[in-house]
Amino acid sequence: MTPFPSTSASAPLGPNAVIGIVGGGQLGRMSAMAAAKLGFRTHILTKDPNSPAAQVSHGVTLGAYDDLKALDAFARGVDVVTFEFENISADAMDCLSQYCPVRPSGHILRISQDRLAEKTFFTENGIPLAPWHAVTDRASLHAAAETLGLPFILKTTRNGYDGKGQSRIHHPADLETAFNTLAPHPLVAEGMVDFACELSVMVVRGIDGTVRCFDPGMNRHRDGILDLTLAPAPVEPAISAQAQALAVSIAEKLDLVGILGVEMFLDHTGALLVNEIAPRPHNSGHWTMDACPVDQFDMHIRAVTGMPLPPAIRHSDAVMKNLIGPDDMALWPQIIGTPGLLPHLYGKEEARPGRKMGHVNCIFPFGSLPGELGIQDALGPLATKSTPEEVTETSAETVSS
C-alpha cells in the first residue's frame, strides 16, 4: 500500500501508490510501464504468471476474474483499480469498489461489454449510429431482416473481437444457420454501412471532469484485425473536430474517469456513425507512444490516479502497424534493422496465426503524413501489396482492437 495515503477518493495518489490492473495482456503491460515512469507501482490480476503485464509489474495475484478469494487478495494490496480489457465480470468490479476506487466504473464496463446495452445507450443519448435491431428469437431475426434489408451483420452481444462472433447475412437462407451458430443469445443485427473509412478517437477524462482528446486516427483492417492506423486521420478538419466532439460527449455522458476509445464510421455523405466504445487504452491509440509527449497510457494512468491531465498534443504525424503472428514476426531481424521503424513487442511466447505480437510506429514531421507510396516505403519489410480499399473492406463487421 502507498506510504502517501490519500485523504479522499478524489485526492491524487502519491508516489509509490499501487495501481491494480485487472488483466495481464499487452494493454496492461504498457499501462504498467507508463505507471512506472510516473512513480507508481502496479499489481496485476491474471490467470497467467507469464502474461505480458505480469512480466513488468511490481506484484501479481493469480486467479480468475470472478474468483472472490483472488479478488479479495488483489484488492487488499492496491490503492485504485483499473482494467485492460472488457471480457471480465462487472460484478467483480463492483466487489472491488468496496475496497478502493474502480476507474472506469463497473457501470461503464456493463455498457461497453454488451452490444445491446451499448447501442441502447447511444440511442437514448442521441449518439448517431448505424441502424440496428435486437434479436432475441427467430421472429425478431426475421423482423430485423425485413427492417434492415439484406445484407446485414448479425453479431453476438459479448466477447466479439478481431472479427469473431459475427456473420454477414447475404440471403434469407443464411438466417437460420447464423442464428444457430452464433451464441449466446440474444444477438444484435446491424445494418451495413457504406462507409468511406473508419476513425477512432482516444478521449480521457479526469476525476475533476477535465477532458482531453487526441487527434482522430484512420484505421485499416485486414481479416477483421486492425492492420494500420494513420494519425492524424487524413480527413477534413471539420470532420476531425466533429469526431472529437462525439467522443467528448460520450465520455461526459458516461461520467468517465480514465481513457476511452471511440470507433466510428465516416460514410460517403460525410456523416459520422459511432460503432463502439472501449473504456481502456486501445490498439488504434498506440501511435501516441512515439508521436505525443504524453501518450494514451500515460494519460490513462494520470486519470485513474487523480493526477492533472496535460493537453493531448501531437508533435509528429504517425503510422502504427500491428505485428501479427507468425508472418510478421518472421520479419523481426529486418524490422529492427530498418531505420525509422520504432518497435514495441508484448512479450508473448507463441506467435500464433492472427495473434497480436507487437506493433511498430513510423513517425513523420508534424503535418507531413505521406501518401500511400510514402507509407509503404516507410514500412520497409512490412509493406503490403494490397490497396487500401482491399485492406479496409470489412464494412460494419469491424470490431474492437
Secondary structure per residue as TSV (DSSP state, phi and psi in degrees):
chain	resnum	aa	ss	phi	psi
A	1	M	-	360.0	160.6
A	2	T	-	-70.9	137.6
A	3	P	S	-78.2	-2.4
A	4	F	S	-118.5	69.9
A	5	P	-	-62.8	140.6
A	6	S	-	-76.5	147.3
A	7	T	S	-90.2	-14.4
A	8	S	S	-156.2	165.4
A	9	A	T	-65.9	-19.4
A	10	S	T	-96.7	-5.4
A	11	A	S	-78.9	141.8
A	12	P	-	-61.5	143.0
A	13	L	-	-74.7	146.6
A	14	G	-	-93.1	175.6
A	15	P	T	-54.3	143.5
A	16	N	T	73.0	4.0
A	17	A	-	-61.2	154.4
A	18	V	E	-106.6	122.3
A	19	I	E	-97.4	119.8
A	20	G	E	-86.3	127.6
A	21	I	E	-117.3	119.0
A	22	V	E	-85.4	115.6
A	23	G	-	114.2	139.7
A	24	G	-	-112.3	16.8
A	25	G	S	-80.5	-167.0
A	26	Q	H	-67.0	-31.5
A	27	L	H	-67.7	-36.9
A	28	G	H	-66.0	-37.8
A	29	R	H	-60.8	-49.9
A	30	M	H	-71.8	-28.4
A	31	S	H	-67.7	-40.5
A	32	A	H	-64.3	-38.8
A	33	M	H	-67.2	-38.0
A	34	A	H	-66.1	-39.8
A	35	A	H	-62.1	-40.3
A	36	A	H	-62.3	-37.1
A	37	K	H	-63.4	-28.4
A	38	L	T	-94.2	7.5
A	39	G	T	87.5	11.7
A	40	F	-	-97.3	160.8
A	41	R	E	-106.6	156.5
A	42	T	E	-126.5	148.2
A	43	H	E	-131.0	125.0
A	44	I	E	-104.2	135.7
A	45	L	E	-102.4	115.7
A	46	T	E	-152.1	159.5
A	47	K	S	-92.1	-9.8
A	48	D	-	-116.5	114.3
A	49	P	T	-65.7	-18.3
A	50	N	T	-110.9	27.6
A	51	S	-	-66.8	157.1
A	52	P	T	-52.9	-41.9
A	53	A	T	-72.7	-37.8
A	54	A	G	-61.7	-30.1
A	55	Q	G	-63.8	-23.1
A	56	V	G	-122.5	11.9
A	57	S	-	-104.7	158.2
A	58	H	S	-70.5	-37.1
A	59	G	E	-145.0	157.4
A	60	V	E	-140.0	133.4
A	61	T	E	-111.0	124.6
A	62	L	E	-93.0	126.8
A	63	G	S	168.6	165.1
A	64	A	-	-73.0	156.7
A	65	Y	T	-74.6	-9.9
A	66	D	T	-116.8	15.4
A	67	D	-	-83.4	109.8
A	68	L	H	-61.8	-36.0
A	69	K	H	-65.5	-43.6
A	70	A	H	-66.7	-40.0
A	71	L	H	-61.7	-41.0
A	72	D	H	-64.0	-46.3
A	73	A	H	-63.2	-40.6
A	74	F	H	-64.3	-48.9
A	75	A	H	-65.3	-32.1
A	76	R	T	-70.9	-10.7
A	77	G	T	-112.3	12.4
A	78	V	-	-131.8	162.6
A	79	D	S	-106.0	-21.8
A	80	V	E	-154.2	151.5
A	81	V	E	-120.9	138.1
A	82	T	E	-136.2	179.0
A	83	F	E	-139.5	157.5
A	84	E	S	-114.8	1.2
A	85	F	-	-158.3	164.9
A	86	E	S	-93.5	-14.5
A	87	N	-	-82.2	57.5
A	88	I	S	-133.4	170.2
A	89	S	-	-80.5	122.0
A	90	A	H	-66.2	-31.4
A	91	D	H	-62.1	-36.9
A	92	A	H	-64.8	-37.7
A	93	M	H	-65.5	-36.6
A	94	D	H	-64.1	-38.7
A	95	C	H	-62.0	-44.3
A	96	L	H	-66.2	-30.6
A	97	S	T	-66.5	-13.6
A	98	Q	T	-73.8	-18.3
A	99	Y	T	-98.3	-39.8
A	100	C	S	-161.5	168.9
A	101	P	-	-62.1	142.4
A	102	V	B	-115.5	120.7
A	103	R	S	-137.1	121.5
A	104	P	S	-63.5	167.7
A	105	S	-	-78.4	162.6
A	106	G	H	-61.3	-29.3
A	107	H	H	-61.3	-43.9
A	108	I	H	-68.4	-38.5
A	109	L	H	-60.2	-42.3
A	110	R	H	-60.2	-37.4
A	111	I	H	-71.3	-46.9
A	112	S	H	-73.9	-25.8
A	113	Q	T	-90.6	-0.3
A	114	D	-	-131.1	115.4
A	115	R	H	-61.4	-35.0
A	116	L	H	-65.8	-45.4
A	117	A	H	-63.8	-39.0
A	118	E	H	-65.4	-48.0
A	119	K	H	-69.0	-33.6
A	120	T	H	-64.5	-41.9
A	121	F	H	-60.0	-46.5
A	122	F	H	-58.9	-48.7
A	123	T	H	-61.8	-45.8
A	124	E	H	-67.1	-23.6
A	125	N	T	-106.1	13.5
A	126	G	T	70.1	25.1
A	127	I	-	-85.4	124.9
A	128	P	-	-66.5	135.9
A	129	L	-	-152.4	169.1
A	130	A	-	-68.8	155.6
A	131	P	-	-57.6	142.9
A	132	W	E	-148.5	165.2
A	133	H	E	-151.6	132.2
A	134	A	E	-74.2	136.5
A	135	V	E	-119.2	106.8
A	136	T	S	-107.3	-21.0
A	137	D	S	-156.6	-177.8
A	138	R	H	-65.9	-34.0
A	139	A	H	-63.4	-44.6
A	140	S	H	-70.6	-26.9
A	141	L	H	-64.7	-45.9
A	142	H	H	-69.5	-31.8
A	143	A	H	-65.9	-38.6
A	144	A	H	-63.8	-42.1
A	145	A	H	-62.7	-39.0
A	146	E	H	-70.0	-38.8
A	147	T	H	-73.5	-45.6
A	148	L	H	-85.7	-27.5
A	149	G	-	79.8	165.6
A	150	L	S	-103.9	143.5
A	151	P	S	-82.1	162.7
A	152	F	E	-147.6	172.1
A	153	I	E	-108.9	130.4
A	154	L	E	-106.5	126.9
A	155	K	E	-129.1	151.4
A	156	T	E	-70.0	157.1
A	157	T	S	-82.6	-20.0
A	158	R	S	-135.2	158.1
A	159	N	S	65.1	16.3
A	160	G	-	-88.6	129.4
A	161	Y	-	-157.0	153.4
A	162	D	T	50.1	43.1
A	163	G	T	84.4	0.8
A	164	K	-	-87.9	160.6
A	165	G	S	70.6	34.6
A	166	Q	E	-155.6	158.6
A	167	S	E	-147.0	138.7
A	168	R	E	-91.4	125.4
A	169	I	E	-97.7	110.9
A	170	H	-	-98.6	-34.4
A	171	H	S	-133.7	154.2
A	172	P	T	-53.5	-30.5
A	173	A	T	-66.8	-19.2
A	174	D	H	-77.5	-17.9
A	175	L	H	-60.7	-51.3
A	176	E	H	-65.5	-42.5
A	177	T	H	-61.9	-46.3
A	178	A	H	-64.6	-41.4
A	179	F	H	-62.2	-39.7
A	180	N	H	-76.0	-28.1
A	181	T	H	-83.3	-42.3
A	182	L	S	-80.2	132.1
A	183	A	-	-152.8	156.4
A	184	P	S	-82.1	166.5
A	185	H	S	-89.0	151.5
A	186	P	-	-77.5	170.3
A	187	L	E	-120.7	172.5
A	188	V	E	-125.3	131.1
A	189	A	E	-100.6	131.0
A	190	E	E	-122.5	134.9
A	191	G	E	-68.2	147.8
A	192	M	-	-69.8	140.7
A	193	V	-	-109.6	122.4
A	194	D	-	-82.3	80.0
A	195	F	E	-100.9	151.4
A	196	A	E	-82.1	-36.9
A	197	C	E	-167.0	168.2
A	198	E	E	-107.6	134.9
A	199	L	E	-115.8	154.5
A	200	S	E	-139.2	145.7
A	201	V	E	-128.4	131.7
A	202	M	E	-98.3	119.9
A	203	V	E	-123.0	140.0
A	204	V	E	-128.5	142.6
A	205	R	E	-133.9	133.7
A	206	G	-	-90.2	174.8
A	207	I	T	-69.4	-18.0
A	208	D	T	-92.3	4.1
A	209	G	-	90.5	-3.0
A	210	T	-	-63.2	134.0
A	211	V	E	-121.0	133.3
A	212	R	E	-124.9	147.9
A	213	C	E	-138.8	123.5
A	214	F	-	-75.6	160.9
A	215	D	-	-61.4	143.3
A	216	P	-	-62.2	147.6
A	217	G	E	-112.0	156.2
A	218	M	E	-105.0	130.0
A	219	N	E	-106.0	142.4
A	220	R	E	-125.3	137.4
A	221	H	E	-115.7	155.1
A	222	R	E	-137.6	123.7
A	223	D	T	55.6	37.6
A	224	G	T	78.2	2.3
A	225	I	E	-115.0	138.3
A	226	L	E	-57.7	128.6
A	227	D	E	-105.4	-54.9
A	228	L	E	-133.2	146.8
A	229	T	E	-125.4	129.1
A	230	L	E	-104.4	128.1
A	231	A	E	-134.3	128.8
A	232	P	S	-75.0	157.6
A	233	A	-	-58.9	130.7
A	234	P	S	-77.8	70.6
A	235	V	S	-129.9	171.7
A	236	E	-	-62.1	143.9
A	237	P	H	-53.3	-35.8
A	238	A	H	-64.7	-35.3
A	239	I	H	-68.0	-43.4
A	240	S	H	-60.0	-44.3
A	241	A	H	-63.4	-39.9
A	242	Q	H	-66.6	-39.4
A	243	A	H	-63.0	-42.9
A	244	Q	H	-65.3	-39.8
A	245	A	H	-63.3	-39.1
A	246	L	H	-62.7	-44.2
A	247	A	H	-62.7	-43.5
A	248	V	H	-63.4	-42.1
A	249	S	H	-59.8	-44.3
A	250	I	H	-63.7	-44.9
A	251	A	H	-59.4	-41.5
A	252	E	H	-71.9	-39.3
A	253	K	H	-66.8	-29.4
A	254	L	H	-81.2	-12.6
A	255	D	T	57.7	45.1
A	256	L	-	-64.5	140.8
A	257	V	-	-128.1	112.9
A	258	G	E	129.1	-160.1
A	259	I	E	-108.7	153.6
A	260	L	E	-141.3	128.5
A	261	G	E	-94.3	128.9
A	262	V	E	-119.0	115.0
A	263	E	E	-96.5	139.1
A	264	M	E	-148.7	153.7
A	265	F	E	-98.9	141.2
A	266	L	E	-104.5	113.7
A	267	D	E	-85.5	176.9
A	268	H	T	-73.8	-7.3
A	269	T	T	-92.2	-5.4
A	270	G	S	94.0	5.5
A	271	A	-	-86.8	145.7
A	272	L	E	-102.0	133.4
A	273	L	E	-126.2	119.0
A	274	V	E	-71.6	133.4
A	275	N	E	-95.6	-56.3
A	276	E	E	-164.4	169.7
A	277	I	E	-125.1	155.5
A	278	A	E	-140.2	110.9
A	279	P	S	-82.6	66.8
A	280	R	S	-170.9	169.7
A	281	P	-	-57.1	156.6
A	282	H	-	-136.2	146.4
A	283	N	G	-52.7	-38.7
A	284	S	G	-75.2	-3.4
A	285	G	G	-101.7	5.1
A	286	H	T	-65.4	-21.8
A	287	W	T	-60.2	-26.4
A	288	T	H	-64.9	-19.2
A	289	M	H	-63.8	-28.1
A	290	D	H	-120.2	-8.0
A	291	A	H	-111.2	1.1
A	292	C	S	-134.2	145.3
A	293	P	S	-63.0	-35.5
A	294	V	S	-125.3	114.8
A	295	D	-	-89.4	-177.8
A	296	Q	H	-63.6	-34.6
A	297	F	H	-71.8	-42.3
A	298	D	H	-59.9	-44.6
A	299	M	H	-61.4	-43.6
A	300	H	H	-62.2	-45.6
A	301	I	H	-62.8	-43.7
A	302	R	H	-59.2	-42.8
A	303	A	H	-65.6	-48.5
A	304	V	H	-72.4	-20.0
A	305	T	T	-96.2	1.0
A	306	G	T	82.0	13.3
A	307	M	-	-77.6	158.5
A	308	P	-	-61.9	149.4
A	309	L	-	-104.0	119.0
A	310	P	-	-76.0	167.6
A	311	P	-	-59.8	144.8
A	312	A	-	-88.9	74.0
A	313	I	-	-99.0	159.6
A	314	R	-	-120.9	128.8
A	315	H	S	-98.2	-12.0
A	316	S	E	-143.9	158.3
A	317	D	E	-82.9	161.2
A	318	A	E	-154.8	154.5
A	319	V	E	-127.2	127.1
A	320	M	E	-104.3	133.2
A	321	K	E	-125.3	123.3
A	322	N	E	-72.3	147.2
A	323	L	E	-104.4	110.7
A	324	I	E	-107.8	132.7
A	325	G	T	-79.0	154.2
A	326	P	T	-93.0	-12.9
A	327	D	T	-61.9	-47.1
A	328	D	T	-65.6	-36.9
A	329	M	G	-70.6	-22.1
A	330	A	G	-66.0	-18.4
A	331	L	G	-93.6	8.1
A	332	W	H	-54.3	-44.8
A	333	P	H	-57.8	-39.9
A	334	Q	H	-71.1	-35.9
A	335	I	H	-61.5	-51.4
A	336	I	H	-72.6	-13.5
A	337	G	T	-95.9	1.6
A	338	T	S	-97.4	117.0
A	339	P	T	-58.6	138.5
A	340	G	T	94.5	-13.7
A	341	L	-	-92.1	119.7
A	342	L	E	-104.6	103.5
A	343	P	E	-88.4	148.4
A	344	H	E	-136.9	109.0
A	345	L	E	-99.7	154.5
A	346	Y	-	-104.4	-0.7
A	347	G	-	79.0	19.1
A	348	K	-	-83.7	141.1
A	349	E	S	-81.6	-40.7
A	350	E	-	-110.7	122.9
A	351	A	-	-88.1	73.2
A	352	R	-	-71.9	154.4
A	353	P	T	-57.0	131.8
A	354	G	T	80.4	-0.9
A	355	R	-	-88.2	134.2
A	356	K	E	-77.6	115.7
A	357	M	E	-100.6	-19.0
A	358	G	E	170.3	-167.9
A	359	H	E	-153.0	163.7
A	360	V	E	-124.2	147.9
A	361	N	E	-113.6	140.9
A	362	C	E	-115.8	127.2
A	363	I	E	-112.5	151.7
A	364	F	E	-133.9	156.5
A	365	P	E	-54.0	146.9
A	366	F	T	-52.0	126.8
A	367	G	T	83.5	11.4
A	368	S	-	-126.8	32.8
A	369	L	-	-56.7	123.7
A	370	P	-	-77.3	171.3
A	371	G	-	-78.2	-170.5
A	372	E	H	-59.8	-44.3
A	373	L	H	-64.2	-39.4
A	374	G	H	-66.1	-38.2
A	375	I	H	-63.9	-48.2
A	376	Q	H	-65.0	-34.7
A	377	D	H	-65.1	-40.6
A	378	A	H	-67.9	-30.8
A	379	L	H	-74.1	-15.3
A	380	G	G	55.0	-117.9
A	381	P	G	-65.6	-14.8
A	382	L	G	-95.8	5.6
A	383	A	-	-61.0	143.9
A	384	T	-	-104.4	154.7
A	385	K	S	-94.2	-16.0
A	386	S	S	-82.7	163.4
A	387	T	-	-83.7	161.5
A	388	P	H	-56.3	-35.7
A	389	E	H	-64.9	-38.8
A	390	E	H	-68.2	-36.6
A	391	V	H	-70.9	-37.7
A	392	T	H	-91.1	0.7
A	393	E	T	-76.6	73.4
A	394	T	T	-125.0	-4.1
A	395	S	G	45.8	-141.8
A	396	A	G	-76.5	7.3
A	397	E	G	-76.4	-16.7
A	398	T	-	-57.0	133.7
A	399	V	-	-129.6	-180.0
A	400	S	-	-56.5	147.9
A	401	S	-	-126.0	360.0
